[in-house]
Structures are given as C-alpha cells and as structure tokens.
Amino acid sequence: MPVWLREHSWRQTLTAVYLSLPLRGARATPANIFCSEQYLKVSIPPFLFEAVLYAPIDDTNSTAKIGNGNIFFTLYKKEPAMWDSLTLANADKEKLQYLRENAVLKAQEKAKQETEAKKVTKQEHKKYALEATMKLEEAERKRIEDLKERERQKVAEELELWKNQQKDGDKYKSIQKKEELHQEVEPLKERKNENINKTRIPNEATSKTRLKSTRGHGSCSIFSQNLKEEQLPAPRVAATIKVNFTPRVFPTALRESRVAEEEEWLHKQAEARRIINSDLSELEDLKEEEKNPDWLKDKGNKMFAMGDYLGAVNAYNLAVRLNNKLPLLYLNRAACHLKLRNLHKAIEDSSKALELLTPPVPDNEKARVKAHVRRGTAFCQLELYTEGLQDYEAALKIDPRDKNIEKDAEKIRHLIQGTVQSS
C-alpha cells in the first residue's frame, strides 16, 4: 500500500499557485512527477501524492524544482482568479476517476503529437542536409573542373613557350658552331705556314748543340747513384682485446633508447609483479598482457568508447589494483561512474586524481581541468551546486579560454540564485 503524502503548503496569486511538497527523505527525479491541466501526481515509492486541482493550469509553462528535501511547484493559472482551495472539494470517486483517465489520455495524445512533430522536423532536417550536401558537392565538382581547366591552359602555355625557346636555342647553337669552326680554321692555316717556313730555313744553333750533347763519356746520371735502404720498424706484437657489454632489458642500443621512460616502465612492471605475487592470487590465471596496467587502461578506454561502462570500470579497477599511482586511471573511472550515476564514487575518483596530479605543472593542466569538471558535474547532479561551482571556477583558473566551462559555471550560478529565491 502506498503512503499518502498529506503534508504540503501552498500560496497563490491571481496568475500562479506556489506549492511546496516535503519528500521525507525520499529521492525524487523529474520522472516521478506527472502534471496535466487539472491533475498533479508525484509517485516516489512508497510515497504518493495526488491532487485534482481546483481549476485548469497551463501545464506547458508550469515548473517543478527539486532541492533541499522538497519539491517546489510553480503552477500558472489559465484564467486569473483566486482559488478557494488547492483541490476540488466534495468531488465523488467517479469524477476523480474520469479526471485521472482524461489527464492520462491527454498526456499520451500530447506525447504522440510531440513525437510526430519531432519526426517531421527530423525529416525536414535530413532533407535540408541532403540538399546542402548536394549543393556543396556540386560546387566542389565545379571548382575542381575549373581548377583542372586552368592547369591545362597553364601547361599548354608553358609547352608552347618551351617549344619557342627550343627553336631559338637551336638557331643560336647553329650560329655558334659556325663561328667556332671559323675560329679554328684560321689558326690552322697560320700554323701550316709557319711549319713550311721552318723546314726551309734550318736552325744552325740547335744542330750544334745536338752534336755536342752526343760527345763525351764522363756524364753522370742520378739513377746511377747508390741509394741507402730505409730502416723499417719491427712488426707489432699481436694481442686480443676483450669487450664486456652491460646486459639490457631492452634490445635497442643505449644511444637510441629513452632511459627515463624505460626505467619508469620497469618500475611499473616490478610493482605489478610484486602485487600479483603478494596477495592477488586470483590474478594468476590472467594472461601476461592482462597484468599490465597500461594495457588495462587502453582496454577500458575502448570499452568506454563502445558504451560498455561497467566493463570499463572493471578494467580500471584491476589496473588500479596493479598500480594505484596512475591519475589517469582514477580520472577515466570517474567518467564511467558519471555515466552510471555513481556520483559519490565519481567524486572520490576525481579527488584521488587531483591528489596524484601534484605538483601542478603545464603538462598536467588538461588532466586537472577534467578532474575538476567531472567532480563539479557530480556535485551538481547531487544538487550540491556551491561545491560544484567551486570546481568549475577552479577549472576556469587553469584554462580561462574554455568557453564551455564558462557557460556551465554561469548556469550553475543561475541555479543557485533560483534556489535561494524559491526558498
């Protein structure tokens, strides 16, 4: 049997009714509220509140805010008037049943109309997108054809220019060859004349010198002298040099390796092996790559992208058990908890990631922004808007150029102001 909520307070003006309904520790969502022109229902098992209103209201513009253990309704009247009471008095069961059924039918009809309208709008958007895409493709095709035509004309002009240059070059080469032949013929003629003159008038001085050089036997040649033999050094003694190489885990040479990253990887592997050998006996059946925190993190990222949030959480949980010093594991697991509505766990993981992302340096700015935003989102979904606003403002201090974070922070400020005014 449901527990009827009888405690409520209300006040009115000529145009609106303000109703406050305590929740008694229950947690409400917009899905628990049903409102029509003359019927209001709040169903939070085991609690139930039902009211057949005194007069019709504008259910489209009316609002409901959930916060601080209460639901605040703002119901706008269709006709300005002062009501004698919140609900109809002296209404029999048949009339109440008729009003309930009529409200449900109207809500179903309205939902059906909204669905049809959305379908029509979606079809129109698809049609518009298709037409726009066809126009863009036509414009792109025309642009490519124009570009090809311009390139073709350009190549034709360059080819014509090259042909003209080749013709001019051939003419110039033929003229140059003729000039070179003419220059070569003239020296040959001059040399021929000189040789003829030399044969006719022999040189007496040269003939005398040739005769003198043949006379005598006391001449000495440089090749007839005795050369001293050079003293060569003795050959070196042969020896063997032994080279011992330091054993390395990685096959690459030291000059090609990145020592810092390799040492970090080895440290992670040693830490993982220590944990597995110490108290995680259930991990013995896992494959070797499944015992690697980095491999598990990549596996969780793929599952998150596919929408398998529970699988991603399990992968991150195992990676955290193997290595609890990686802030990205907590940061990614917080995103999964947000999707699964595990808000308190999302806050814990975001806080742990912020603890590990110390000291704050430019390399971890993006990770710190994500941690603040995810924790702030979880706070806001828990209706702790003040704490959520603090995280969003901290993210803005790190990255003041992010317009999306600035917009979300402004929305949270408006929510805080609205909650204060309604209370």
Beta strands, then each sheet from edge to edge (+ up, - down):
strand 1: 3-4
strand 2: 9-12
strand 3: 16-22
strand 4: 33-35
strand 5: 39-44
strand 6: 47-52
strand 7: 63-67
strand 8: 70-76
sheet 1: 1+ 6+ 5- 4+
sheet 2: 2+ 3- 8+ 7-
end
